[in-house]
Amino acid sequence: MQETDTIIEAGRIIPVEPVNSVLSDAAIVIDKGRIVDILPQADVADRYKARQHHRFPHHVLLPGFVNAHTHAAMGLLRGLADDLPLMQWLQDYIWPAESQHVCEEFVRDGTQLAIAEMIRSGTTCFNDMYFFPEITAKVALETGMRATVGLIVLDFPTIWAANADEYINKGLEINDRFRDEALISTAFAPHAPYTVADAALEHIQVLVNELDIPIHIHLHETTDEIKHSLKQYKVRPIQRLKQLGLLSPNLLAVHMTHLQDHEFEDIAENGVHVVHCPESNLKLASGFCPVNRLNQAGVNVALGTDGAASNNDLDMSAEMRTAALLAKAVAADASALAAMQAIEMATLRGARALGLEQETGSLVPGKSADIIAFDLNSIETQPVYHPESHVVYAGSRDKITDVWINGQHLLNQRELTRMDQNEILQKAHSWQQRIRKT
């Protein structure tokens, strides 16, 4: 009999791989942070003995959600300015607030708030884009969260860097500092085509080829962005990135709400990943990402929340539901983006976009034990005919009772095990008072 760290039994398991599979009365065996085996519960006692044994007869186990686009620290700006178009929201409210308040303390406290919310929402990995990425990485390590930290690049000065070269050089230092951390990976994060010039984008592409890390960028988010590109560069943003050599499997294109027919082919042929942020796009009236057409073209489409300042939450359960419903309406096809596809977007497709599909995103022996337990034993989720349907259409983040990242039990019956909830709330209240006065 093999001794292991943890065994988790559940009424159902949705491993995501193989596709469309649901296991009944099964168990996941974990040792040293990794999945060792997935087998029928009836076979567990004869083969394994664990130091911790969890039984969830009315739950479904899934891989943890991969939030493929966040600005984590912006949780401290949640609700500061709502019901406004993107550029007015940014220029009149968000950028002025950031210029006055963003510092290492802001990023640390905001990231702690975001990670606490994400763990309680079932997210086990997030892809971030914000200032002081080294602070984001440190907080992720302290809390046990898996993160891809964006090495942000802009053309204009901020508190973090004075120009594009300084942003890039600082990013390279951070990449070197955290390269051996199992929970931390990096991606270059040029903010958007309208905030980063050609020279910086070309430099980033050279470095990406050397380091083999992703590029994470807002792209085709609004009509204003496209008009700006046509005026300044005489081409649409995607065409400009293509000319600069950035369209590749390393590119994560976030939003993609305004696409022309020929651009689907460019995206698919170059292996570009798309990150869909449906609730933020709806709230800012930015447009509709054509998810069904991208899927039909063979594009890997992942799912993200965007920041809590424009969403206003980091809830991947809600994002799945909105993505599935919106895809059907946009395609005028009730079969577009089925529940299992939405789950895949929130898990394996996000991991694939980040180059982490060998580590997380599905429940497969050998992968990291990034697992969530979703309670189906409530009035709102009974009866259960198809558990994947309830996860997407009937459930909510408060049904997620337990979360493991890298085998560590970070949410136990809705209680955070490595974070002080009262301290996080006190810091959020303190920042509210400080920001309100300005």
Sequence and secondary structure as in RCSB ss.txt:
>XXXX:A:sequence
MQETDTIIEAGRIIPVEPVNSVLSDAAIVIDKGRIVDILPQADVADRYKARQHHRFPHHVLLPGFVNAHTHAAMG
LLRGLADDLPLMQWLQDYIWPAESQHVCEEFVRDGTQLAIAEMIRSGTTCFNDMYFFPEITAKVALETGMRATVG
LIVLDFPTIWAANADEYINKGLEINDRFRDEALISTAFAPHAPYTVADAALEHIQVLVNELDIPIHIHLHETTDE
IKHSLKQYKVRPIQRLKQLGLLSPNLLAVHMTHLQDHEFEDIAENGVHVVHCPESNLKLASGFCPVNRLNQAGVN
VALGTDGAASNNDLDMSAEMRTAALLAKAVAADASALAAMQAIEMATLRGARALGLEQETGSLVPGKSADIIAFD
LNSIETQPVYHPESHVVYAGSRDKITDVWINGQHLLNQRELTRMDQNEILQKAHSWQQRIRKT
>XXXX:A:secstr
 EEEEEEEEEEEE  SSSTT  EEEEEEEEETTEEEEEEEGGGHHHHEEEEEEEEEEEEEEEE EEEEEE GGGG
GGTTSS S  HHHHIIIIIHHHHHHH SHHHHHHHHHHHHHHHHHTTEEEEEE  S HHHHHHHHHHHT EEEEE
EEE SS  SS SSHHHHHHHHHHHHHHHTT TTEEEEEEE  TTTS HHHHHHHHHHHHHHT  EEEEES  HHH
HHHHHHHHSS HHHHHHHTT  STTEEEEE     HHHHHHHHHTT EEEE HHHHHHTT     HHHHHHTT  
EEE    TTSSS   HHHHHHHHHHHHHHHHT TTSS HHHHHHHHTHHHHHHTT TTTSSS  TTSB  EEEEE
  SGGG S S HHHIIIII  GGGEEEEEETTEEEEETTEESSS HHHHHHHHHHHHHHHHT 
